[in-house]
Amino acid sequence: MTDRVKIFGKDTWPYTTSAREAYSKEGKDVEYIDVFAGKEEMNAMLKFSNGKRKVPVIVEDDTVTIGFNGGTWGV
């Protein structure tokens, strides 16, 4: 298991903020990608989420989780 996690989200979404904070508190190296920063960022997220447009999308090792705290939607 790695200490690095990738989180795709949007700055204004509270679950994105909560996920980033929670993983940081666990000591994880969090790479945050704002899906509204550009087309490349959105397309990268959509590859991990199988086209689902729900955030946050959390990528840790080979596990992809869609959603945080308020429930997960799975891939």
C-alpha positions, 0 to 999 in steps of 0.5 A: 500500500502506498502513501500517495493518493490522487483526488480528483474534485472541485474546489467548491465541493465540501466532500472534495475538501473533506477527502483531501483533509482526511487523507492528509491527516492520515499522512498520505501524500495527496495529489489534488486535481481540480477537474475544472482546471481544464479538459485534460484534468476532466478526461483523466478523472473520467477514465478512472470513474468510467465516465461518471461525473461525480466527485471526488474520485479517489485513486489509491493504489489499484482502488478507485472510490467515487464519493467520500463520507456522504456515500460511495458510488463505486466504479 
